[in-house]
Amino acid sequence: MSKGPLLEVRNLRVEFPTRRGTLVAVDDISLSIEPGEVLGVVGESGAGKSMTGAAVIGLLEPPGRIAAGEVKLNGLRIDNLPYEDMRKIRGREIGAIFQDPLTSLNPLYTVGQQLIETITTHLNMSASKARTRAIELLASTGIPAPDRRIDHYPHQFSGGMRQRVVIALALAAEPKLVIADEPTTALDVSIQAQIIALLKKLCRDHGTAVMLVTHDMGVIAETADRVAVMYAGRIAEIGPVADVIHRPQHPYTVGLMGSIPTLTGEHERLAQIEGSMPRLTEIPNGCAFHPRCEHAFDRCRRERPDLLPAGTSRASCWLHDAAGGRAAA
Amino acid sequence: MSVVLKEPPSAAAAPESIVQAEGLSKTFDVSLPWLNRVLERKGRSVLHAVDGVTFDIQRGETLSLVGESGCGKSTVARLLVGLYAPSAGRVRFFGHDLSELNTEAGRGMRQKLQMIFQDPYASLNPRWRVADIIAEPLRTHGLMKDPAQVMARVDEVLQQVRLSPADKVKYPHQFSGGQRQRLSIARALATKPEFLVCDEPTSALDVSVQAQVLNLMKDLQREMGLTYLFISHNLAVVHHISDRVGVMYLGRIVELATRRTLFATPRHPYTRLLLDAIPDLEMSGRARTPVGGEVPNPLNPPSGCTFHPRCPHADERCRREAPVLKVYRHAGGESQAACHAVEEGRI
């Protein structure tokens, strides 16, 4: 398909006005997702990854707001739509899966009522047909005895089963894009593997594109096609997932990959990046990473780098500026 | 390639072991109130959080306990420092029963035992300055009377955890998550302990900060000859930090082996499941078979081997009879496992 990307985010800036000045949570981010593609967005807490997801789906908590840039879905701008129009897009065009399955389900309604409501709201379907479809959806997410489970309340499900219900809800209206924000973080490892496998399978079957927001590089490695590494509200590096993991180009990504303990190899020490990510109130000038970067030079302190081509990826690092030359990275 | 293993834990190594848990159990009474029990005709219900756990820890080593939520690993940690009293079995610490430590005479022994908690936000008093937080164990144990001496010790441990003595006038909120966990470590180190129980010390931290804390813990262990019991759900972290690893499932240890043996040649089907479930950074295209099912409700555990409903090798005996931890020698080394299928040579 040469219709262009499904989702296009251009120069997105998310701000939080506070009494002590404006905090910039997401600073000039551009990315795109092709139909059927899984884009991982990875970063440490405070990197702005969840904010990016929330901005795309129009669920920024006030006073947070999109201060600049645009979000386009199928070529149409959705960031400036009135609330009611956006409501129709959420669920129908963009599904959402959040971290905690207990808070994303209403405890006062059965899962069936919630699924049927979603289906009848977005698809022109009678209640009885919607119920049949809801049972099919539950079955497709691997919930045993779906015709009986459909009348149960969320508290009657275990954590892993609840997250399956949430996935069923997100996919109920067959959206083209799913924003999954830390979908497996609240789950145990053995359940995590089941949920990742399920999400991958369903999205492949339906051709759904996914924006997978997580702090877990392992989940990204298994699931994503491309990955964007975020740091202090900016994209540090974006590229095909295998390249970013095995040949990271940005010094932050290099440090991040080295700091992850693995099951293979004997490492006496993990690579460590000194210091921690700056608070939003004190993001340094120039490259936000320069105070922690061992390759930093004058230009890094003065000028913010653009996303520059680096290998098969793009990295926002002056080391990759053809004119500036590359030090030992 | 033949791997030279550390001396396997055996009776000969016993003098070196500083902590022994023997048949340690902890039950919690989670019954409804009396009136509800009578009206609803329900009996008492007892949760077996830890069920007959036996292990020992050698001086200077790191033993890790790993498992999913609800497997009882944190309860073991609390039993080991005496925050819970065992329902059955006992903990011996330098040859003394832990219950003896709860006396004036045991005070001297108690300061050799410290704990690091998971959440560095909840475990530091937000209204105390760093100096008071770190000096608290010194004062509690009455180790130092002279304020100048106390402050000198505070400066010393702050430097040991790579913070600055100038930080001692600050409050916890002025530190990042990783720095706060260093403060917890500094507080634990103040009394010059020999044994640290670390309950998920890096779970609340980001990976790059986790690396800093793990490196620090390893450095401190080398510098001071510390012994760790490390509790975690993260197998990669456990692989990095441990000398020996115990895998727990529903209150029992199902497999215990040296780190290399456990990760290279896991015996118990649950260990294999866990190792298989970890997302793979190498992306070797390994066909992962996510095992179905979830951890059962510990209030109503399955009969026999509690893992049998999820186990691909379960048979009639597994449903009937609970396996006990036995030593198996195999090509990869020596493991302790509690599994009928391993015992019968079926896997």
Contacts between the chains, C-beta under 8 A, distances in Angstrom:
chain1	res1	chain2	res2	distance
A	44	B	206	3.8
A	44	B	207	6.9
A	44	B	208	6.4
A	44	B	209	7.6
A	45	B	206	5.7
A	158	B	294	5.3
A	159	B	294	7.8
A	160	B	294	5.3
A	161	B	294	7.6
A	188	B	68	3.9
A	188	B	69	5.6
A	188	B	233	7.0
A	188	B	294	7.9
A	188	B	295	7.0
A	189	B	68	6.7
A	189	B	233	6.9
A	189	B	235	7.3
A	189	B	274	6.3
A	189	B	277	4.7
A	189	B	278	6.3
A	190	B	68	6.5
A	190	B	273	5.9
A	190	B	274	6.6
A	190	B	277	4.7
A	190	B	290	7.3
A	190	B	291	6.3
A	190	B	294	7.7
A	190	B	295	8.0
A	191	B	294	6.0
A	192	B	277	6.8
A	192	B	279	7.5
A	193	B	276	7.5
A	193	B	277	4.0
A	193	B	278	7.9
A	193	B	279	7.4
A	193	B	288	6.3
A	193	B	290	4.1
A	194	B	290	4.3
A	194	B	291	8.0
A	194	B	292	7.1
A	196	B	279	7.0
A	196	B	290	7.9
A	197	B	288	7.1
A	197	B	290	5.0
A	215	B	206	6.7
A	215	B	207	7.2
A	216	B	279	6.8
A	217	B	207	7.4
A	217	B	281	6.3
A	218	B	236	8.0
A	218	B	278	6.6
A	218	B	279	3.0
A	218	B	280	6.7
A	218	B	281	5.6
A	219	B	279	5.1
A	221	B	279	6.2
A	221	B	280	6.4
A	221	B	281	5.0
A	221	B	282	7.9
A	221	B	283	5.2
A	222	B	279	4.7
A	222	B	280	6.3
A	222	B	283	7.1
A	222	B	288	8.0
A	241	B	283	7.8
A	242	B	283	6.4
A	245	B	281	6.3
A	245	B	283	7.2
A	255	B	208	6.4
A	256	B	207	6.6
A	256	B	208	5.9
A	258	B	211	7.7
A	259	B	207	5.3
A	259	B	208	4.7
A	259	B	210	7.1
A	259	B	211	3.5
A	260	B	207	5.5
A	260	B	211	7.7
A	260	B	236	7.2
A	260	B	281	6.7
A	261	B	211	7.7
A	261	B	214	7.1
A	261	B	234	7.9
A	261	B	236	4.3
A	261	B	237	5.3
A	261	B	239	6.5
A	261	B	240	3.8
A	262	B	236	5.9
A	262	B	239	7.5
A	262	B	240	8.0
A	262	B	281	6.1
A	262	B	282	7.8
A	263	B	235	6.6
A	263	B	236	5.7
A	263	B	239	5.2
A	263	B	263	6.1
A	263	B	275	7.3
A	263	B	278	6.5
A	264	B	282	6.8
A	267	B	240	6.8
A	268	B	218	7.5
A	269	B	215	5.2
A	269	B	218	6.9
A	270	B	211	4.0
A	270	B	214	6.0
A	270	B	215	5.8
A	270	B	240	6.8
A	271	B	211	6.8
A	272	B	208	6.9
A	272	B	211	4.5
A	272	B	212	4.9
A	272	B	215	5.7
A	273	B	208	4.9
A	273	B	211	7.8
A	274	B	212	7.8
A	276	B	176	4.6
A	276	B	177	7.8
A	276	B	178	5.9
A	276	B	179	7.8
A	276	B	206	8.0
A	276	B	208	7.6
A	276	B	209	6.0
A	277	B	206	7.8
